[in-house]
Amino acid sequence: MPVDTLAHALSQIARNDGHHQTGIPELSVYRSSVKTEPTACFYTLGLAIAAQGDKQVTLGDQVITYGPGQSLLTTVDLPVLAHVTRASLAQPYLGMLLTLDTRALVQVATEMDMPPLPREQAPRAISLCALEAPLVDAAIRLVQLLAQPQLMAHLAPLIQQEIMVRLLTGPHGPYLRQLLATGSPSHQIARAMAWLKQHFRNDVLMDELAATAHMSPSTFRQHFRQLTGMSPVQYQKQLRLQEARQLMLNQDLDASSTAARVGYESASQFSRDYSRLFGAPPQRDIKRMRDAQTEPQA
């Protein structure tokens, strides 16, 4: 089975549990021999494939479980909860993530004769589709290319372009093309999200942000929630909290100073929001993460 071949190829790259960055900058591999707890993280524009085991992703009220035979495409930057739901020592979870470049996608799309988007097509930030054999084949060839470093620089871009073509023309295509269509609501919301990601520390007037997207405030909030599963204010809050977690983990900052650095005026409000998102107060959560990093891997 092609997915079994992909699982074997991934197992040669990820021999221990954890994330593994590869010699192809856009490609990373993840392995886990145990089920994991839901973890708040950020998904960017990219294609995720689970070759063995199952994973669950929660975006707002939407819960998506995917495994072998399925592909998950994220079209915008999203704060999600993700965890492995099926894994064992004998059959660990094995998955790959290929991040995509918007400019490269636009270039590929403009060179193709694409059919018009259906008017009734609802926008999606995450789409789950059956994994088509040609897409699996391209993924296998990309992973196997890691064993041929002398060829990677020449062949990896070609295989990545093939994957983009197959995504644009396959079942994920309509959702991806909505993002790329200049002037579409999805495109305008994606631009607003990109702006928020750069300015999340600042106090933002959402009505002004709606105006930059050429929408009324109510329409802007409606489209934003439809695409992301959350309001613009909730999105900004999650950006702040994700950044705060990384600051405390990597720079050994305390909660109070971190709160101010990410835009919170109240340290107590920051701790409440942090506990709600990550399941524990800041210091306890950071200790838990550091303890997990020092545990021996399978």
Secondary structure, DSSP 8 states (H G I E B T S, - for coil): -HHHHHHHHHHHH--SSEEEE-SSTTEEEEEESS----EEEEE-SEEEEEEESEEEEEETTEEEEE-TTEEEEE-S-EEEEEEEEE--SSS-EEEEEEE--HHHHHHHHHTS------TT----SEEEEE--HHHHHHHHHHHHGGG-HHHHHHHHHHHHHHHHHHHHHSTTHHHHHHHHSTTSHHHHHHHHHHHHHHHTTS---HHHHHHHTTS-HHHHHHHHHHHHSS-HHHHHHHHHHHHHHHHHHHH---HHHHHHHTT-S-HHHHHHHHHHHHSS-HHHHHHHHHHHHHS---
